[in-house]
Amino acid sequence: MTPGKTMTTAFAARLIGALSNDMVTTAAAVAGYTQVYCRTTPLFVCNGSGSTDFTSMQPGRELILKEAAPNALYTAGNFGYLDGGGSTQDLAAALGGIAPANACFGQKVDTQTGNATPPYEAFNSRFDMYKPGSKLYTDPNYAPDKNVRRGLMLPDVYNKGNADGRSLNNPVKIKGTSYPVTKDMSAPLPSDATYSGAVGYSVWQAGLANYLDTNYGTSNPGAAATAKTALANAKTRFEVYQYEIANNLVGLRSKGIPAEAYPGEVGTPCRTATTNPERRFLYAAVLDCTGLKSGNNKNVAVKGLARVFTTRPADSATIYGEFLGLSQANTGAQVFKDIVRLYR
């Protein structure tokens, strides 16, 4: 370092132990490295043990993460929110926005109590789902991903008169059928066949043929057949998602309800999609929750940062995703960094 050189950091000073956002070095300065997690979703997930230890798990395992009940002991696979000191609106922006606030969490974190009204609308904006009349629908920070196929048949796909996009909060009946409909009309990415608690064993490939036939087989049987061959050795559902984008399959319609002229689901969002390639990703701090209760906990050590691909919309205090490994330092979009820390 150059003595007397002022370095302006991009990090929230109180989270990394600095006295201000400008650190001045001196000729006698002693420096080391510390690690911070920046521009990431303020979520944590409780680590498991053995085959469900996130620090040693292989990518491709499904996660069905549940929010813990108030004041209950956390168990492996529970998720919760990190305490960043902001409002409920700040939390919603960090969970669902494309550009979360530029704050950082260090090697130890504080957790906060769950919200009486969890910000699932902000979370599900990734999937082009908004409440009727929501301001998020016109906010570019909550633009959907380019591929939002969910396996849900929603009334707003059919009723184009609703300008607020797709919503699970406004079910209606169309020609005697109650929506949303999930059975055989469209299909979400396949689930794992077996689980250990909240973590699947990456046994999902048997459901791939049904996914492809349901979503493409009617509108383009050839595309479904080609995809079965191309994806026969896929290790993750994320590969299926990428294949759909690369091969222009996002706009193909699922089976729908031919008898009612229901056009089926497409993966193309109603509003303009973001160009952010990680829109459907979450980064969650992995914590050892042994002995911790749901709520405020102080100075909990972070074991790693889980990279999670969201496979379907969140609902009923549940997040659905696929584990794609731990984030590595100094890779990706400003998520996990080694930084210089001055000790004197």
Wavefront OBJ file of the C-alpha trace (Angstrom):
o trace
v 0.000 0.000 0.000
v 1.022 3.597 -0.501
v 1.418 5.468 2.813
v -1.187 8.177 3.188
v -3.317 6.813 0.328
v -7.081 7.225 0.832
v -9.230 4.313 -0.372
v -12.973 4.756 -0.720
v -14.764 1.466 -0.028
v -18.096 0.331 -1.410
v -18.980 -1.403 1.805
v -21.169 -0.465 4.735
v -18.538 0.455 7.309
v -20.336 -0.832 10.372
v -20.512 -4.329 8.878
v -16.782 -4.737 8.363
v -15.479 -2.951 11.404
v -14.104 0.196 9.780
v -14.563 3.617 11.376
v -15.659 5.262 8.141
v -16.028 4.480 4.461
v -12.677 6.128 3.813
v -9.659 4.300 5.211
v -6.310 6.073 5.339
v -3.182 3.952 5.343
v 0.027 4.920 7.089
v 3.612 3.794 6.781
v 3.146 1.661 9.898
v -0.117 0.090 8.801
v -0.572 -3.652 9.337
v -3.065 -5.230 6.986
v -4.673 -8.618 6.504
v -7.615 -10.071 4.598
v -11.218 -10.513 5.594
v -14.193 -11.697 3.524
v -17.467 -9.913 2.890
v -20.687 -10.774 1.059
v -21.982 -7.856 -1.001
v -24.983 -6.959 -3.153
v -26.654 -10.205 -2.177
v -30.079 -11.254 -0.950
v -30.391 -10.824 2.855
v -31.313 -14.461 3.398
v -29.790 -17.225 5.444
v -30.344 -20.956 5.415
v -29.723 -23.302 8.330
v -27.034 -25.837 7.583
v -27.507 -29.567 7.955
v -25.011 -32.299 8.693
v -23.636 -35.282 6.799
v -25.347 -35.512 3.407
v -27.193 -32.218 3.981
v -24.130 -30.145 4.893
v -24.137 -27.257 2.416
v -20.381 -26.826 2.681
v -19.785 -30.251 1.099
v -22.931 -30.876 -0.985
v -22.748 -31.413 -4.726
v -24.703 -29.101 -7.057
v -28.072 -30.248 -8.400
v -29.926 -31.040 -5.170
v -33.387 -29.581 -4.743
v -34.096 -27.332 -1.764
v -37.529 -26.857 -0.206
v -36.732 -24.222 2.396
v -39.291 -23.395 5.094
v -39.532 -20.290 7.228
v -39.472 -21.221 10.926
v -42.437 -20.491 13.180
v -41.985 -17.513 15.564
v -39.734 -18.330 18.528
v -39.281 -21.931 17.365
v -35.910 -23.643 17.252
v -34.406 -23.566 13.798
v -33.882 -26.870 12.042
v -31.787 -27.744 8.980
v -33.367 -26.265 5.857
v -35.131 -23.388 7.597
v -34.550 -19.994 6.075
v -34.759 -16.518 7.535
v -33.702 -12.943 7.000
v -30.454 -11.216 7.841
v -30.744 -7.997 9.809
v -29.487 -5.146 7.657
v -31.080 -2.465 9.787
v -33.541 -1.356 7.097
v -37.307 -1.203 6.729
v -39.692 -3.823 5.369
v -39.540 -1.986 2.041
v -35.740 -2.219 2.087
v -35.991 -5.960 2.746
v -38.431 -6.392 -0.142
v -36.121 -4.466 -2.461
v -33.140 -6.593 -1.442
v -35.070 -9.867 -1.824
v -36.802 -9.112 -5.092
v -34.997 -6.244 -6.748
v -32.487 -6.617 -9.548
v -30.110 -4.120 -7.941
v -30.114 -4.696 -4.165
v -28.740 -2.061 -1.828
v -24.947 -1.932 -1.841
v -24.432 -3.149 1.720
v -22.196 -5.982 2.825
v -22.306 -8.698 5.452
v -19.124 -9.893 7.091
v -17.987 -13.142 8.691
v -20.641 -12.847 11.409
v -24.229 -11.757 10.930
v -27.351 -10.882 12.878
v -30.709 -12.451 12.083
v -34.085 -10.795 12.386
v -37.631 -11.902 13.087
v -39.819 -12.927 10.187
v -42.261 -10.482 8.688
v -45.964 -10.536 9.459
v -46.417 -10.004 5.716
v -43.469 -11.742 4.022
v -42.323 -9.902 0.882
v -43.203 -12.746 -1.476
v -44.563 -10.447 -4.164
v -41.137 -8.837 -4.483
v -39.534 -12.295 -4.461
v -41.902 -13.621 -7.129
v -41.374 -10.669 -9.449
v -38.612 -12.909 -10.872
v -41.437 -15.038 -12.243
v -43.534 -12.157 -13.616
v -46.036 -12.387 -10.754
v -47.485 -9.228 -9.196
v -50.507 -8.258 -7.168
v -53.240 -6.456 -9.127
v -52.430 -2.754 -9.278
v -48.958 -3.250 -7.786
v -46.397 -0.485 -8.270
v -43.788 -3.199 -8.729
v -45.274 -4.055 -12.102
v -43.959 -0.843 -13.645
v -40.744 -0.616 -11.606
v -37.757 -1.690 -13.745
v -35.960 -2.907 -10.626
v -38.589 -5.681 -10.363
v -38.568 -6.753 -14.003
v -38.995 -10.516 -14.514
v -36.529 -13.033 -15.836
v -36.548 -13.886 -19.532
v -37.766 -17.435 -18.759
v -40.593 -17.562 -16.209
v -42.125 -20.979 -16.921
v -43.575 -22.059 -13.574
v -46.014 -24.897 -14.160
v -48.930 -22.706 -13.067
v -51.949 -21.841 -15.177
v -52.999 -18.375 -14.077
v -56.104 -16.428 -15.019
v -54.198 -13.382 -16.229
v -52.513 -15.429 -18.949
v -55.987 -15.990 -20.371
v -57.587 -12.693 -19.386
v -55.429 -10.186 -21.237
v -57.690 -7.400 -19.948
v -55.828 -7.471 -16.628
v -52.889 -5.134 -17.159
v -51.202 -6.133 -13.924
v -49.534 -9.279 -15.167
v -49.896 -12.657 -13.541
v -51.059 -13.139 -10.005
v -51.830 -16.002 -7.646
v -53.784 -13.544 -5.496
v -56.711 -13.195 -7.879
v -58.016 -16.697 -8.708
v -61.134 -16.717 -10.887
v -63.289 -19.286 -12.621
v -63.129 -19.528 -16.399
v -65.780 -21.745 -17.962
v -66.268 -23.638 -14.712
v -62.585 -24.281 -14.020
v -61.026 -22.816 -10.872
v -57.562 -21.322 -11.363
v -54.656 -21.589 -10.830
v -54.584 -25.079 -12.329
v -51.483 -27.265 -12.069
v -52.455 -30.807 -13.080
v -51.347 -31.912 -16.547
v -51.868 -28.472 -18.111
v -48.367 -27.161 -17.606
v -45.398 -28.465 -15.644
v -42.761 -26.935 -13.351
v -39.162 -28.100 -13.429
v -39.076 -31.660 -12.035
v -38.793 -32.243 -8.292
v -36.420 -34.687 -6.630
v -37.909 -38.101 -5.953
v -36.341 -38.519 -2.498
v -35.337 -36.127 0.265
v -33.486 -35.846 3.530
v -35.547 -33.217 5.288
v -35.516 -30.067 3.140
v -32.797 -31.321 0.784
v -33.388 -33.609 -2.188
v -30.962 -36.206 -3.503
v -30.800 -34.849 -7.072
v -32.973 -37.672 -8.414
v -35.215 -35.725 -10.794
v -34.310 -36.854 -14.311
v -37.222 -39.335 -14.524
v -39.601 -36.366 -14.476
v -37.884 -34.568 -17.349
v -39.802 -36.326 -20.124
v -43.143 -35.276 -18.601
v -41.880 -31.707 -18.237
v -40.880 -31.552 -21.903
v -43.968 -33.349 -23.245
v -46.348 -31.213 -21.175
v -44.737 -27.912 -22.052
v -43.635 -28.500 -25.674
v -45.100 -31.788 -26.846
v -48.385 -30.349 -28.078
v -47.098 -27.167 -29.720
v -43.828 -28.612 -31.035
v -43.362 -32.396 -30.629
v -40.076 -32.293 -32.511
v -38.597 -29.791 -30.059
v -39.636 -31.998 -27.156
v -38.004 -35.061 -28.718
v -34.788 -33.183 -29.498
v -34.643 -31.785 -25.974
v -34.983 -35.261 -24.446
v -31.864 -36.366 -26.290
v -29.904 -33.184 -25.660
v -30.693 -33.137 -21.935
v -30.366 -36.863 -21.265
v -27.217 -36.322 -19.192
v -28.169 -33.017 -17.574
v -26.960 -32.766 -13.981
v -29.020 -29.761 -12.945
v -32.398 -28.208 -13.663
v -30.517 -25.006 -14.353
v -29.149 -26.699 -17.484
v -32.736 -27.310 -18.648
v -33.566 -23.651 -18.069
v -30.492 -22.570 -20.038
v -31.289 -25.005 -22.865
v -34.780 -23.529 -23.221
v -33.347 -20.036 -23.630
v -30.543 -21.062 -25.996
v -32.908 -23.022 -28.253
v -35.817 -20.567 -28.375
v -38.214 -22.801 -26.463
v -39.351 -20.236 -23.904
v -42.289 -19.080 -26.035
v -43.726 -22.562 -26.705
v -47.121 -23.188 -25.101
v -47.960 -26.005 -22.739
v -50.934 -28.319 -23.265
v -53.487 -26.014 -21.728
v -57.156 -27.019 -21.829
v -58.100 -27.714 -25.455
v -61.774 -28.306 -24.650
v -62.004 -24.786 -23.257
v -59.677 -23.173 -25.795
v -57.292 -22.323 -22.992
v -53.991 -21.471 -24.714
v -51.639 -22.904 -22.080
v -48.635 -21.416 -20.327
v -45.579 -19.908 -21.983
v -42.260 -19.024 -20.413
v -42.209 -15.544 -21.949
v -43.055 -12.845 -19.374
v -45.914 -10.388 -19.904
v -43.721 -7.366 -19.202
v -40.265 -6.613 -20.567
v -37.690 -8.970 -19.093
v -34.420 -7.953 -17.504
v -31.137 -8.732 -19.218
v -29.622 -9.777 -15.889
v -28.500 -13.406 -16.403
v -28.852 -14.198 -12.679
v -32.369 -12.906 -12.127
v -33.558 -16.264 -10.817
v -30.612 -16.701 -8.450
v -30.471 -16.235 -4.694
v -27.376 -16.058 -2.529
v -28.051 -17.192 1.040
v -25.662 -17.166 3.980
v -25.194 -20.681 5.381
v -25.427 -20.633 9.186
v -25.031 -23.194 11.940
v -28.426 -22.722 13.623
v -27.860 -25.235 16.434
v -29.652 -23.958 19.533
v -30.917 -20.805 17.822
v -34.552 -19.758 17.881
v -36.397 -17.941 15.149
v -35.921 -14.223 15.667
v -33.093 -11.925 16.585
v -29.721 -13.625 16.974
v -26.419 -11.787 17.182
v -22.963 -12.510 15.734
v -23.723 -15.850 14.090
v -20.748 -17.185 12.119
v -21.197 -17.557 8.337
v -20.025 -20.922 6.969
v -20.405 -20.007 3.308
v -22.685 -18.435 0.734
v -25.069 -20.825 -1.042
v -25.843 -20.148 -4.703
v -29.465 -21.141 -5.335
v -31.373 -21.233 -8.619
v -35.080 -20.633 -7.961
v -37.105 -23.378 -9.652
v -40.631 -22.135 -8.981
v -42.378 -19.255 -7.198
v -42.302 -18.997 -3.416
v -45.503 -19.691 -1.504
v -46.723 -20.304 2.046
v -43.388 -19.400 3.681
v -41.561 -21.794 1.342
v -38.754 -21.158 -1.142
v -38.119 -23.695 -3.923
v -34.683 -23.866 -5.473
v -31.744 -25.916 -6.656
v -28.389 -25.823 -4.900
v -25.596 -24.906 -7.313
v -22.692 -24.852 -4.880
v -21.072 -22.262 -2.649
v -20.034 -18.921 -4.081
v -16.272 -18.590 -4.429
v -14.360 -15.478 -3.434
v -13.698 -12.795 -6.039
v -15.884 -14.362 -8.720
v -19.306 -13.308 -9.945
v -20.994 -9.927 -9.751
v -19.547 -8.404 -6.579
v -21.011 -11.072 -4.320
v -18.184 -12.647 -2.293
v -14.941 -10.740 -1.910
v -11.620 -10.802 -0.131
v -10.838 -7.287 1.045
v -7.881 -5.727 2.788
v -8.497 -4.899 6.436
v -6.241 -2.588 8.434
v -5.460 -3.716 11.963
v -3.248 -0.751 12.964
l 1 2 3 4 5 6 7 8 9 10 11 12 13 14 15 16 17 18 19 20 21 22 23 24 25 26 27 28 29 30 31 32 33 34 35 36 37 38 39 40 41 42 43 44 45 46 47 48 49 50 51 52 53 54 55 56 57 58 59 60 61 62 63 64 65 66 67 68 69 70 71 72 73 74 75 76 77 78 79 80 81 82 83 84 85 86 87 88 89 90 91 92 93 94 95 96 97 98 99 100 101 102 103 104 105 106 107 108 109 110 111 112 113 114 115 116 117 118 119 120 121 122 123 124 125 126 127 128 129 130 131 132 133 134 135 136 137 138 139 140 141 142 143 144 145 146 147 148 149 150 151 152 153 154 155 156 157 158 159 160 161 162 163 164 165 166 167 168 169 170 171 172 173 174 175 176 177 178 179 180 181 182 183 184 185 186 187 188 189 190 191 192 193 194 195 196 197 198 199 200 201 202 203 204 205 206 207 208 209 210 211 212 213 214 215 216 217 218 219 220 221 222 223 224 225 226 227 228 229 230 231 232 233 234 235 236 237 238 239 240 241 242 243 244 245 246 247 248 249 250 251 252 253 254 255 256 257 258 259 260 261 262 263 264 265 266 267 268 269 270 271 272 273 274 275 276 277 278 279 280 281 282 283 284 285 286 287 288 289 290 291 292 293 294 295 296 297 298 299 300 301 302 303 304 305 306 307 308 309 310 311 312 313 314 315 316 317 318 319 320 321 322 323 324 325 326 327 328 329 330 331 332 333 334 335 336 337 338 339 340 341 342 343 344
